[in-house]
Amino acid sequence: MKVMVLNNMAPFVRGGAEVLAETLTAKLNATKGVRAELVRIPFTWDPPEKILDCILSSLAMQIDYVDRVIALKFPAYLVRHPHKTLWLLHQYRQSYDLRGTNDTNLPEDSRSEEIRNHIISADNACFASCRKIFVNSRVTQSRLRHHNGFESKILLPPLSSPEDFYCAGYGGYIFAGGRINLMKRQHLLVEAMIHLPVGCRLIVAGPPESHSDGERLEQLISKHGLQDRVTLELGFLPRERLASYVNGALACAYLPVDEDSAGYVTMESFHAAKAVMTCRDSGGVLDLVTDGQTGLVVDPDAESLSHALSKLASNPSQTRRMGANARKVIETMSLDWATTVDRLLS
């Protein structure tokens, strides 16, 4: 069976979706009787009119001599194929739940409304043509049902190598890993450190989405004299270094705005028996993190986060207990790639 995995490609942007697409392709190729390739389709959204060009390019793309297509993100999932399965990571949210917020590039004007309508129309036609629709979380499932009226089944992405993450002890720091930008809100963690007593340390590490995203954190640290308590490591981390930060942390923090899934950061932390601090509006992360059981769930402001960090640092035995609970939760979920591939190809 020949399988093509479709994902979009924004130059120099790499996150969980890119890791998932590459891992899925590798796991498919490790499956007996399956040959797979990953095709990444360029996607540009600035200016917004470029989105229409991307839609047309995807719709015009011909895929021959392929038995199955597994598509992940807009606009790549618009490519036509008679045997297409959608594993929806997220739609172009700026046309849906982010409409009317500061996080959309489509203002409330007639031209943007026209672009939104084209996006939604193309999405609905695509969803209707898919053999099956899987989603990566309850959040994505709810959005799809609410905005487009399509049902789906939840299929959580396993980690590519869960064995890399284990408890190597509980050090004196909180670790916040992952892509760095305003939507991930690492700046709130740095602001929270301003109010904490000496002794609690924070490590933030990952690739900034833009130069300004990294510069924002550097300026906060410098302005408030936090150099001795906040370590900032900007850029792509080797997997071994990332795992060592997670495995040795007292706890981890992940504060995205309405995340589409639980997120690799959360799952890696749970495998390493680390409690995760997150926010009440962090979306799919809340599928795993339960306040007081597997981590702390707080309001998305520096003061609330400061209290939570203090709680984690001042009561390490309770923090370790929540981490042990987190490990049990991820173990009971029994996520594995063999089952995932079987469901996608069924």
Summary of the structure (lengths in Angstrom):
residues: 346
radius of gyration: 20.6
end to end distance: 12.1
largest distance: 62.6
contacts: 1154
relative contact order: 0.12
helix: 42%
strand: 19%
